[in-house]
Amino acid sequence: MVCFQKKGDKLWVKDTKKDGRIAVGYWGYIGKGWADHTCSNELGSGQWGICNYNMKEGKSLSFKSGVAKKGSPKNPYYMGGTQYAKA
C-alpha cells in the first residue's frame, strides 16, 4: 500500500503481508517514467515506511505500490494500480 503526503513530499509505504518480501512505492513525474524513484519498506508486515523527497512544486506525478525481493526494489514481483497527484 502506498500513500502520498503533499505537505512535506513524503511517500508512505505499508507492508501488508508476512511473505518475506518488501513493500515498495514507485513514483515519477508524469512523462518522465513511473519508476524514476523508489521507496522501500523493509520494516516488516504491518509497518509503515516513510521516504522524504524534495519534489518539484506544481508538477504532476504518478505513484504505485509493488512487492519485491529484499535488495531488489527495482525488480517487482507485483505492481498495483497507478495513482496520480500534484506535488
Biopython code that builds the backbone (N, CA, C, O; Angstrom):
import numpy as np
from Bio.PDB.StructureBuilder import StructureBuilder

atoms = [
    (1, "MET", "N", (0.855, -1.166, 0.000)),
    (1, "MET", "CA", (0.000, 0.000, 0.000)),
    (1, "MET", "C", (0.905, 1.235, 0.000)),
    (1, "MET", "O", (1.905, 1.277, 0.716)),
    (2, "VAL", "N", (0.548, 2.237, -0.807)),
    (2, "VAL", "CA", (1.353, 3.452, -0.876)),
    (2, "VAL", "C", (0.447, 4.679, -0.808)),
    (2, "VAL", "O", (-0.623, 4.704, -1.416)),
    (3, "CYS", "N", (0.880, 5.685, -0.070)),
    (3, "CYS", "CA", (0.146, 6.944, 0.063)),
    (3, "CYS", "C", (1.114, 8.103, -0.127)),
    (3, "CYS", "O", (2.276, 8.021, 0.274)),
    (4, "PHE", "N", (0.637, 9.177, -0.735)),
    (4, "PHE", "CA", (1.438, 10.371, -0.946)),
    (4, "PHE", "C", (0.960, 11.469, -0.014)),
    (4, "PHE", "O", (-0.236, 11.751, 0.050)),
    (5, "GLN", "N", (1.877, 12.090, 0.705)),
    (5, "GLN", "CA", (1.586, 13.221, 1.581)),
    (5, "GLN", "C", (2.183, 14.454, 0.936)),
    (5, "GLN", "O", (3.401, 14.627, 0.914)),
    (6, "LYS", "N", (1.312, 15.320, 0.406)),
    (6, "LYS", "CA", (1.771, 16.503, -0.318)),
    (6, "LYS", "C", (2.610, 17.422, 0.564)),
    (6, "LYS", "O", (3.686, 17.859, 0.157)),
    (7, "LYS", "N", (2.127, 17.716, 1.762)),
    (7, "LYS", "CA", (2.886, 18.573, 2.672)),
    (7, "LYS", "C", (4.093, 17.792, 3.167)),
    (7, "LYS", "O", (3.949, 16.824, 3.913)),
    (8, "GLY", "N", (5.255, 18.201, 2.762)),
    (8, "GLY", "CA", (6.477, 17.503, 3.138)),
    (8, "GLY", "C", (6.991, 16.552, 2.070)),
    (8, "GLY", "O", (8.082, 15.999, 2.207)),
    (9, "ASP", "N", (6.208, 16.351, 0.993)),
    (9, "ASP", "CA", (6.631, 15.484, -0.118)),
    (9, "ASP", "C", (7.066, 14.109, 0.368)),
    (9, "ASP", "O", (8.183, 13.670, 0.094)),
    (10, "LYS", "N", (6.185, 13.435, 1.086)),
    (10, "LYS", "CA", (6.509, 12.126, 1.649)),
    (10, "LYS", "C", (5.712, 11.027, 0.963)),
    (10, "LYS", "O", (4.549, 11.210, 0.604)),
    (11, "LEU", "N", (6.358, 9.892, 0.792)),
    (11, "LEU", "CA", (5.699, 8.696, 0.299)),
    (11, "LEU", "C", (5.684, 7.706, 1.452)),
    (11, "LEU", "O", (6.731, 7.375, 2.008)),
    (12, "TRP", "N", (4.505, 7.238, 1.808)),
    (12, "TRP", "CA", (4.327, 6.259, 2.876)),
    (12, "TRP", "C", (4.078, 4.907, 2.219)),
    (12, "TRP", "O", (3.257, 4.800, 1.308)),
    (13, "VAL", "N", (4.779, 3.879, 2.676)),
    (13, "VAL", "CA", (4.652, 2.545, 2.101)),
    (13, "VAL", "C", (4.411, 1.545, 3.235)),
    (13, "VAL", "O", (5.189, 1.467, 4.185)),
    (14, "LYS", "N", (3.320, 0.785, 3.118)),
    (14, "LYS", "CA", (2.985, -0.199, 4.160)),
    (14, "LYS", "C", (3.121, -1.616, 3.618)),
    (14, "LYS", "O", (2.640, -1.936, 2.531)),
    (15, "ASP", "N", (3.786, -2.452, 4.400)),
    (15, "ASP", "CA", (3.885, -3.875, 4.091)),
    (15, "ASP", "C", (2.661, -4.543, 4.715)),
    (15, "ASP", "O", (2.474, -4.490, 5.931)),
    (16, "THR", "N", (1.838, -5.164, 3.893)),
    (16, "THR", "CA", (0.580, -5.734, 4.393)),
    (16, "THR", "C", (0.583, -7.255, 4.481)),
    (16, "THR", "O", (-0.426, -7.843, 4.869)),
    (17, "LYS", "N", (1.707, -7.917, 4.125)),
    (17, "LYS", "CA", (1.739, -9.383, 4.151)),
    (17, "LYS", "C", (3.035, -9.904, 4.773)),
    (17, "LYS", "O", (4.107, -9.330, 4.580)),
    (18, "LYS", "N", (2.915, -10.999, 5.518)),
    (18, "LYS", "CA", (4.088, -11.687, 6.062)),
    (18, "LYS", "C", (4.541, -12.703, 5.018)),
    (18, "LYS", "O", (4.173, -13.876, 5.079)),
    (19, "ASP", "N", (5.339, -12.243, 4.066)),
    (19, "ASP", "CA", (5.768, -13.138, 2.991)),
    (19, "ASP", "C", (7.270, -13.094, 2.737)),
    (19, "ASP", "O", (7.751, -13.724, 1.795)),
    (20, "GLY", "N", (8.022, -12.359, 3.565)),
    (20, "GLY", "CA", (9.460, -12.274, 3.397)),
    (20, "GLY", "C", (9.911, -11.310, 2.311)),
    (20, "GLY", "O", (11.111, -11.137, 2.095)),
    (21, "ARG", "N", (8.966, -10.682, 1.628)),
    (21, "ARG", "CA", (9.299, -9.704, 0.591)),
    (21, "ARG", "C", (9.164, -8.302, 1.164)),
    (21, "ARG", "O", (8.679, -8.123, 2.282)),
    (22, "ILE", "N", (9.596, -7.307, 0.395)),
    (22, "ILE", "CA", (9.489, -5.929, 0.854)),
    (22, "ILE", "C", (8.411, -5.189, 0.075)),
    (22, "ILE", "O", (8.146, -5.488, -1.089)),
    (23, "ALA", "N", (7.803, -4.226, 0.737)),
    (23, "ALA", "CA", (6.827, -3.349, 0.079)),
    (23, "ALA", "C", (7.602, -2.171, -0.499)),
    (23, "ALA", "O", (8.509, -1.638, 0.140)),
    (24, "VAL", "N", (7.231, -1.768, -1.724)),
    (24, "VAL", "CA", (7.950, -0.696, -2.400)),
    (24, "VAL", "C", (6.952, 0.281, -3.012)),
    (24, "VAL", "O", (5.956, -0.127, -3.610)),
    (25, "GLY", "N", (7.229, 1.567, -2.857)),
    (25, "GLY", "CA", (6.472, 2.604, -3.547)),
    (25, "GLY", "C", (7.315, 3.118, -4.703)),
    (25, "GLY", "O", (8.490, 3.441, -4.529)),
    (26, "TYR", "N", (6.718, 3.192, -5.870)),
    (26, "TYR", "CA", (7.407, 3.686, -7.065)),
    (26, "TYR", "C", (6.751, 4.992, -7.463)),
    (26, "TYR", "O", (5.525, 5.094, -7.445)),
    (27, "TRP", "N", (7.547, 6.002, -7.823)),
    (27, "TRP", "CA", (6.948, 7.250, -8.274)),
    (27, "TRP", "C", (7.846, 7.935, -9.300)),
    (27, "TRP", "O", (9.046, 7.674, -9.385)),
    (28, "GLY", "N", (7.225, 8.814, -10.069)),
    (28, "GLY", "CA", (7.956, 9.589, -11.058)),
    (28, "GLY", "C", (7.078, 10.723, -11.552)),
    (28, "GLY", "O", (5.863, 10.720, -11.348)),
    (29, "TYR", "N", (7.700, 11.688, -12.197)),
    (29, "TYR", "CA", (6.944, 12.791, -12.789)),
    (29, "TYR", "C", (6.287, 12.294, -14.064)),
    (29, "TYR", "O", (6.909, 11.564, -14.837)),
    (30, "ILE", "N", (5.052, 12.674, -14.291)),
    (30, "ILE", "CA", (4.328, 12.236, -15.479)),
    (30, "ILE", "C", (5.101, 12.660, -16.728)),
    (30, "ILE", "O", (5.508, 13.814, -16.864)),
    (31, "GLY", "N", (5.292, 11.710, -17.627)),
    (31, "GLY", "CA", (6.039, 11.947, -18.844)),
    (31, "GLY", "C", (7.519, 11.621, -18.721)),
    (31, "GLY", "O", (8.248, 11.653, -19.713)),
    (32, "LYS", "N", (7.971, 11.305, -17.503)),
    (32, "LYS", "CA", (9.389, 11.010, -17.271)),
    (32, "LYS", "C", (9.627, 9.552, -16.879)),
    (32, "LYS", "O", (10.779, 9.126, -16.796)),
    (33, "GLY", "N", (8.580, 8.787, -16.640)),
    (33, "GLY", "CA", (8.740, 7.386, -16.226)),
    (33, "GLY", "C", (8.287, 7.172, -14.797)),
    (33, "GLY", "O", (8.658, 7.927, -13.898)),
    (34, "TRP", "N", (7.483, 6.139, -14.588)),
    (34, "TRP", "CA", (6.893, 5.923, -13.266)),
    (34, "TRP", "C", (7.877, 5.380, -12.247)),
    (34, "TRP", "O", (7.657, 5.556, -11.049)),
    (35, "ALA", "N", (8.940, 4.735, -12.662)),
    (35, "ALA", "CA", (9.857, 4.121, -11.693)),
    (35, "ALA", "C", (11.154, 4.903, -11.548)),
    (35, "ALA", "O", (12.206, 4.323, -11.282)),
    (36, "ASP", "N", (11.081, 6.211, -11.720)),
    (36, "ASP", "CA", (12.283, 7.022, -11.542)),
    (36, "ASP", "C", (12.806, 6.950, -10.111)),
    (36, "ASP", "O", (14.010, 7.054, -9.876)),
    (37, "HIS", "N", (11.898, 6.771, -9.164)),
    (37, "HIS", "CA", (12.269, 6.782, -7.744)),
    (37, "HIS", "C", (11.570, 5.633, -7.025)),
    (37, "HIS", "O", (10.449, 5.265, -7.375)),
    (38, "THR", "N", (12.232, 5.072, -6.026)),
    (38, "THR", "CA", (11.641, 4.009, -5.227)),
    (38, "THR", "C", (11.740, 4.345, -3.742)),
    (38, "THR", "O", (12.668, 5.020, -3.296)),
    (39, "CYS", "N", (10.768, 3.859, -3.003)),
    (39, "CYS", "CA", (10.746, 3.983, -1.548)),
    (39, "CYS", "C", (10.522, 2.586, -0.998)),
    (39, "CYS", "O", (9.411, 2.062, -1.082)),
    (40, "SER", "N", (11.548, 1.978, -0.441)),
    (40, "SER", "CA", (11.473, 0.599, 0.045)),
    (40, "SER", "C", (11.162, 0.551, 1.535)),
    (40, "SER", "O", (11.704, 1.329, 2.321)),
    (41, "ASN", "N", (10.287, -0.369, 1.909)),
    (41, "ASN", "CA", (9.955, -0.589, 3.310)),
    (41, "ASN", "C", (10.382, -2.003, 3.677)),
    (41, "ASN", "O", (9.763, -2.978, 3.253)),
    (42, "GLU", "N", (11.446, -2.108, 4.469)),
    (42, "GLU", "CA", (11.936, -3.408, 4.929)),
    (42, "GLU", "C", (11.673, -3.605, 6.419)),
    (42, "GLU", "O", (12.348, -4.399, 7.074)),
    (43, "LEU", "N", (10.684, -2.877, 6.954)),
    (43, "LEU", "CA", (10.387, -2.931, 8.390)),
    (43, "LEU", "C", (9.536, -4.131, 8.788)),
    (43, "LEU", "O", (9.436, -4.450, 9.972)),
    (44, "GLY", "N", (8.919, -4.804, 7.805)),
    (44, "GLY", "CA", (8.123, -5.987, 8.095)),
    (44, "GLY", "C", (6.636, -5.746, 8.012)),
    (44, "GLY", "O", (6.174, -4.611, 7.893)),
    (45, "SER", "N", (5.903, -6.825, 8.078)),
    (45, "SER", "CA", (4.448, -6.809, 7.932)),
    (45, "SER", "C", (3.771, -5.906, 8.962)),
    (45, "SER", "O", (4.103, -5.923, 10.147)),
    (46, "GLY", "N", (2.817, -5.122, 8.476)),
    (46, "GLY", "CA", (2.046, -4.240, 9.341)),
    (46, "GLY", "C", (2.702, -2.896, 9.615)),
    (46, "GLY", "O", (2.104, -2.045, 10.273)),
    (47, "GLN", "N", (3.909, -2.690, 9.128)),
    (47, "GLN", "CA", (4.662, -1.462, 9.400)),
    (47, "GLN", "C", (4.624, -0.491, 8.218)),
    (47, "GLN", "O", (4.600, -0.899, 7.057)),
    (48, "TRP", "N", (4.618, 0.792, 8.544)),
    (48, "TRP", "CA", (4.699, 1.861, 7.545)),
    (48, "TRP", "C", (6.138, 2.348, 7.430)),
    (48, "TRP", "O", (6.783, 2.620, 8.443)),
    (49, "GLY", "N", (6.645, 2.460, 6.206)),
    (49, "GLY", "CA", (7.932, 3.080, 5.939)),
    (49, "GLY", "C", (7.671, 4.444, 5.322)),
    (49, "GLY", "O", (6.676, 4.620, 4.618)),
    (50, "ILE", "N", (8.538, 5.405, 5.569)),
    (50, "ILE", "CA", (8.342, 6.768, 5.053)),
    (50, "ILE", "C", (9.612, 7.208, 4.335)),
    (50, "ILE", "O", (10.719, 7.047, 4.848)),
    (51, "CYS", "N", (9.433, 7.769, 3.134)),
    (51, "CYS", "CA", (10.543, 8.361, 2.391)),
    (51, "CYS", "C", (10.220, 9.827, 2.164)),
    (51, "CYS", "O", (9.118, 10.173, 1.740)),
    (52, "ASN", "N", (11.177, 10.673, 2.446)),
    (52, "ASN", "CA", (11.002, 12.117, 2.331)),
    (52, "ASN", "C", (11.754, 12.617, 1.106)),
    (52, "ASN", "O", (12.951, 12.367, 0.962)),
    (53, "TYR", "N", (11.055, 13.323, 0.225)),
    (53, "TYR", "CA", (11.641, 13.824, -1.013)),
    (53, "TYR", "C", (11.501, 15.337, -1.088)),
    (53, "TYR", "O", (10.764, 15.939, -0.308)),
    (54, "ASN", "N", (12.197, 15.937, -2.013)),
    (54, "ASN", "CA", (12.043, 17.346, -2.326)),
    (54, "ASN", "C", (11.542, 17.412, -3.769)),
    (54, "ASN", "O", (12.316, 17.643, -4.697)),
    (55, "MET", "N", (10.244, 17.208, -3.940)),
    (55, "MET", "CA", (9.641, 17.148, -5.271)),
    (55, "MET", "C", (9.454, 18.547, -5.845)),
    (55, "MET", "O", (9.344, 19.523, -5.102)),
    (56, "LYS", "N", (9.419, 18.636, -7.147)),
    (56, "LYS", "CA", (9.228, 19.913, -7.835)),
    (56, "LYS", "C", (7.780, 20.365, -7.644)),
    (56, "LYS", "O", (6.850, 19.679, -8.068)),
    (57, "GLU", "N", (7.599, 21.503, -7.015)),
    (57, "GLU", "CA", (6.260, 22.026, -6.721)),
    (57, "GLU", "C", (5.454, 22.237, -7.997)),
    (57, "GLU", "O", (5.965, 22.746, -8.994)),
    (58, "GLY", "N", (4.183, 21.834, -7.947)),
    (58, "GLY", "CA", (3.269, 22.041, -9.057)),
    (58, "GLY", "C", (3.375, 21.016, -10.167)),
    (58, "GLY", "O", (2.575, 21.051, -11.102)),
    (59, "LYS", "N", (4.339, 20.098, -10.098)),
    (59, "LYS", "CA", (4.493, 19.076, -11.130)),
    (59, "LYS", "C", (3.567, 17.903, -10.848)),
    (59, "LYS", "O", (3.360, 17.527, -9.694)),
    (60, "SER", "N", (3.015, 17.329, -11.906)),
    (60, "SER", "CA", (2.155, 16.151, -11.779)),
    (60, "SER", "C", (3.030, 14.908, -11.652)),
    (60, "SER", "O", (4.053, 14.780, -12.325)),
    (61, "LEU", "N", (2.611, 13.997, -10.778)),
    (61, "LEU", "CA", (3.366, 12.770, -10.599)),
    (61, "LEU", "C", (2.440, 11.575, -10.519)),
    (61, "LEU", "O", (1.248, 11.709, -10.244)),
    (62, "SER", "N", (3.000, 10.419, -10.761)),
    (62, "SER", "CA", (2.265, 9.168, -10.634)),
    (62, "SER", "C", (3.003, 8.298, -9.624)),
    (62, "SER", "O", (4.221, 8.393, -9.476)),
    (63, "PHE", "N", (2.251, 7.453, -8.936)),
    (63, "PHE", "CA", (2.865, 6.545, -7.984)),
    (63, "PHE", "C", (2.048, 5.271, -7.886)),
    (63, "PHE", "O", (0.845, 5.267, -8.147)),
    (64, "LYS", "N", (2.717, 4.191, -7.508)),
    (64, "LYS", "CA", (2.052, 2.902, -7.342)),
    (64, "LYS", "C", (2.826, 2.063, -6.341)),
    (64, "LYS", "O", (3.975, 2.356, -6.011)),
    (65, "SER", "N", (2.175, 1.021, -5.869)),
    (65, "SER", "CA", (2.816, 0.134, -4.905)),
    (65, "SER", "C", (3.304, -1.121, -5.618)),
    (65, "SER", "O", (2.842, -1.465, -6.706)),
    (66, "GLY", "N", (4.243, -1.786, -4.974)),
    (66, "GLY", "CA", (4.763, -3.032, -5.511)),
    (66, "GLY", "C", (5.327, -3.895, -4.400)),
    (66, "GLY", "O", (5.449, -3.463, -3.254)),
    (67, "VAL", "N", (5.667, -5.119, -4.758)),
    (67, "VAL", "CA", (6.276, -6.072, -3.839)),
    (67, "VAL", "C", (7.537, -6.590, -4.525)),
    (67, "VAL", "O", (7.503, -6.951, -5.702)),
    (68, "ALA", "N", (8.641, -6.626, -3.797)),
    (68, "ALA", "CA", (9.909, -7.054, -4.386)),
    (68, "ALA", "C", (10.712, -7.894, -3.391)),
    (68, "ALA", "O", (10.413, -7.932, -2.197)),
    (69, "LYS", "N", (11.723, -8.554, -3.910)),
    (69, "LYS", "CA", (12.665, -9.305, -3.093)),
    (69, "LYS", "C", (13.582, -8.306, -2.392)),
    (69, "LYS", "O", (13.937, -7.283, -2.978)),
    (70, "LYS", "N", (13.967, -8.584, -1.161)),
    (70, "LYS", "CA", (14.883, -7.701, -0.438)),
    (70, "LYS", "C", (16.136, -7.476, -1.271)),
    (70, "LYS", "O", (16.703, -8.419, -1.824)),
    (71, "GLY", "N", (16.563, -6.217, -1.358)),
    (71, "GLY", "CA", (17.743, -5.863, -2.119)),
    (71, "GLY", "C", (17.496, -5.640, -3.600)),
    (71, "GLY", "O", (18.411, -5.261, -4.333)),
    (72, "SER", "N", (16.260, -5.872, -4.051)),
    (72, "SER", "CA", (15.950, -5.709, -5.482)),
    (72, "SER", "C", (14.671, -4.901, -5.696)),
    (72, "SER", "O", (13.763, -5.383, -6.374)),
    (73, "PRO", "N", (14.563, -3.680, -5.138)),
    (73, "PRO", "CA", (13.307, -2.931, -5.254)),
    (73, "PRO", "C", (12.951, -2.528, -6.684)),
    (73, "PRO", "O", (11.787, -2.246, -6.968)),
    (74, "LYS", "N", (13.922, -2.496, -7.583)),
    (74, "LYS", "CA", (13.631, -2.121, -8.982)),
    (74, "LYS", "C", (13.104, -3.307, -9.797)),
    (74, "LYS", "O", (12.761, -3.139, -10.967)),
    (75, "ASN", "N", (13.033, -4.504, -9.197)),
    (75, "ASN", "CA", (12.542, -5.703, -9.883)),
    (75, "ASN", "C", (11.327, -6.264, -9.146)),
    (75, "ASN", "O", (11.446, -7.265, -8.440)),
    (76, "PRO", "N", (10.162, -5.636, -9.299)),
    (76, "PRO", "CA", (8.987, -6.052, -8.529)),
    (76, "PRO", "C", (8.390, -7.384, -8.989)),
    (76, "PRO", "O", (8.438, -7.735, -10.167)),
    (77, "TYR", "N", (7.828, -8.109, -8.025)),
    (77, "TYR", "CA", (7.048, -9.310, -8.314)),
    (77, "TYR", "C", (5.639, -8.917, -8.750)),
    (77, "TYR", "O", (5.026, -9.576, -9.590)),
    (78, "TYR", "N", (5.144, -7.836, -8.168)),
    (78, "TYR", "CA", (3.762, -7.410, -8.390)),
    (78, "TYR", "C", (3.705, -5.890, -8.349)),
    (78, "TYR", "O", (4.419, -5.254, -7.574)),
    (79, "MET", "N", (2.852, -5.314, -9.187)),
    (79, "MET", "CA", (2.631, -3.871, -9.188)),
    (79, "MET", "C", (1.139, -3.594, -9.019)),
    (79, "MET", "O", (0.304, -4.264, -9.626)),
    (80, "GLY", "N", (0.815, -2.616, -8.203)),
    (80, "GLY", "CA", (-0.573, -2.190, -8.027)),
    (80, "GLY", "C", (-0.967, -1.167, -9.083)),
    (80, "GLY", "O", (-0.181, -0.857, -9.978)),
    (81, "GLY", "N", (-2.164, -0.652, -8.980)),
    (81, "GLY", "CA", (-2.656, 0.347, -9.917)),
    (81, "GLY", "C", (-1.980, 1.696, -9.712)),
    (81, "GLY", "O", (-1.490, 2.008, -8.627)),
    (82, "THR", "N", (-1.967, 2.480, -10.770)),
    (82, "THR", "CA", (-1.324, 3.789, -10.732)),
    (82, "THR", "C", (-2.256, 4.828, -10.142)),
    (82, "THR", "O", (-3.451, 4.843, -10.438)),
    (83, "GLN", "N", (-1.706, 5.696, -9.306)),
    (83, "GLN", "CA", (-2.427, 6.826, -8.722)),
    (83, "GLN", "C", (-1.720, 8.109, -9.162)),
    (83, "GLN", "O", (-0.540, 8.097, -9.514)),
    (84, "TYR", "N", (-2.464, 9.211, -9.135)),
    (84, "TYR", "CA", (-1.904, 10.477, -9.601)),
    (84, "TYR", "C", (-2.092, 11.562, -8.549)),
    (84, "TYR", "O", (-3.062, 11.547, -7.792)),
    (85, "ALA", "N", (-1.146, 12.510, -8.511)),
    (85, "ALA", "CA", (-1.209, 13.630, -7.576)),
    (85, "ALA", "C", (-0.393, 14.778, -8.149)),
    (85, "ALA", "O", (0.280, 14.628, -9.169)),
    (86, "LYS", "N", (-0.459, 15.908, -7.492)),
    (86, "LYS", "CA", (0.339, 17.076, -7.869)),
    (86, "LYS", "C", (1.201, 17.445, -6.669)),
    (86, "LYS", "O", (0.702, 17.587, -5.553)),
    (87, "ALA", "N", (2.509, 17.599, -6.912)),
    (87, "ALA", "CA", (3.442, 17.929, -5.828)),
    (87, "ALA", "C", (3.270, 19.362, -5.390)),
    (87, "ALA", "O", (3.970, 19.819, -4.486)),
]
sb = StructureBuilder()
sb.init_structure("model")
sb.init_model(0)
sb.init_chain("A")
sb.init_seg("    ")
for serial, (resi, resn, name, xyz) in enumerate(atoms, 1):
    if name == "N":
        sb.init_residue(resn, " ", resi, " ")
    sb.init_atom(name, np.array(xyz, "f"), 0.0, 1.0, " ", f" {name:<3s}", serial, name[0])
structure = sb.get_structure()
